[in-house]
Amino acid sequence: MGLLARLKKGARAAARHLGEGEFEAGDRQVICAVCQHAVFDRGSARLNTAAASLLNLDWANRTAHTLLCANCGHVLWFVKRPSRLIR
């Protein structure tokens, strides 16, 4: 893969992940359960377990996908990554 192709691929990936936006999960738009806001910032969190931490294997734990409400700060957790809605 050439340099230009890699730069284009990186730019597309960055555009998908940057900034706040609206998301859907399970074919439904995600709405904050606290304030009914629809704009979120995407993130992720490691699901650490005591056994893995004891053995210094935290890197082997699963990752959850999170959406942080841009209005009230409530955090929603997902196993499957929510999709950004393009409007």
Secondary structure, DSSP 8 states (H G I E B T S, - for coil): --HHHHHHHHHHHHHHHSS-B-EEETTEE---TTT----EEEEEEE---HHHHHTT-GGGS-EEEEEEETTT--EEEESS--EE---
